[in-house]
């Protein structure tokens, strides 16, 4: 069962975590990192559940910092779930009320798993500069999601301006299966590629990032088109002998075609949030390819392509 603490402190929460661990017969945490989920309200319950699911692969202490700045009084309330109650890790929901919401780092810091990496995830509105945010500054990895922004595509330019090693965005994570399928296709013999195009919803930052990745890796002009979605829908690479195309119109199944090949169906489903977060937790080192693509999004395209 969970334990609810009203008007408490970080020391009181730590004491309750130790007691819950002992009651479960374990003295060690067995956790490999601390995952901090920062939100302003309850609307990101899906993100919290996704974080809990990832603990099956990455046993973690999950700290959900709900910043309720509109509350009248400064107060810390907490709900604690011990290991095994909501997954293999510990889940601590922190309600930071009033003025305390502006000092969330002072509450989070004493609750971090000692000598373990810290990852911070903003499922909604993220700071303009995640690495300069007080909680972001504590973290080796900072995960944002431009898909939730008011203007996701314009947000790429802002992310590029504030980028620091350790930053990543789920709009980049979403293109991993596309990059894998395209890399495998281009490993096969093919004629020289002369140009390309990528299409997706007009507000899809993943489409922009994939277009830049192709542009940087292949050294070609890549035209950005729009489609009805969902999300990213197609990549077409024109070679001297024909077209290599990866097309997905239903968000689940794609078709891959190339000169001299029979058209092949490929499972390419839109992945759940838990899989995206789990992928990001597998690496804590800087993602240099993401950094390059992000920088390219902020650079005017000399070829005049619509990106």
HELIX and SHEET records of a PDB file:
HELIX    1   1 UNK A   10  UNK A   23  1                                  14    
HELIX    2   2 UNK A   45  UNK A   54  1                                  10    
HELIX    3   3 UNK A   98  UNK A  103  5                                   6    
HELIX    4   4 UNK A  104  UNK A  108  1                                   5    
HELIX    5   5 UNK A  109  UNK A  111  5                                   3    
HELIX    6   6 UNK A  130  UNK A  132  5                                   3    
HELIX    7   7 UNK A  136  UNK A  138  5                                   3    
HELIX    8   8 UNK A  146  UNK A  148  5                                   3    
HELIX    9   9 UNK A  152  UNK A  162  1                                  11    
HELIX   10  10 UNK A  170  UNK A  173  1                                   4    
HELIX   11  11 UNK A  176  UNK A  186  1                                  11    
HELIX   12  12 UNK A  205  UNK A  218  1                                  14    
HELIX   13  13 UNK A  273  UNK A  281  1                                   9    
HELIX   14  14 UNK A  288  UNK A  297  1                                  10    
SHEET    1   A 8 UNK A   3  UNK A   5  0                                        
SHEET    2   A 8 UNK A  75  UNK A  81 -1                                        
SHEET    3   A 8 UNK A  90  UNK A  97 -1                                        
SHEET    4   A 8 UNK A  60  UNK A  68  1                                        
SHEET    5   A 8 UNK A  33  UNK A  39  1                                        
SHEET    6   A 8 UNK A 117  UNK A 121  1                                        
SHEET    7   A 8 UNK A 141  UNK A 144  1                                        
SHEET    8   A 8 UNK A 167  UNK A 169  1                                        
SHEET    1   B 6 UNK A 222  UNK A 226  0                                        
SHEET    2   B 6 UNK A 193  UNK A 200  1                                        
SHEET    3   B 6 UNK A 232  UNK A 239 -1                                        
SHEET    4   B 6 UNK A 242  UNK A 248 -1                                        
SHEET    5   B 6 UNK A 253  UNK A 257 -1                                        
SHEET    6   B 6 UNK A 264  UNK A 267 -1                                        
END                                                                             
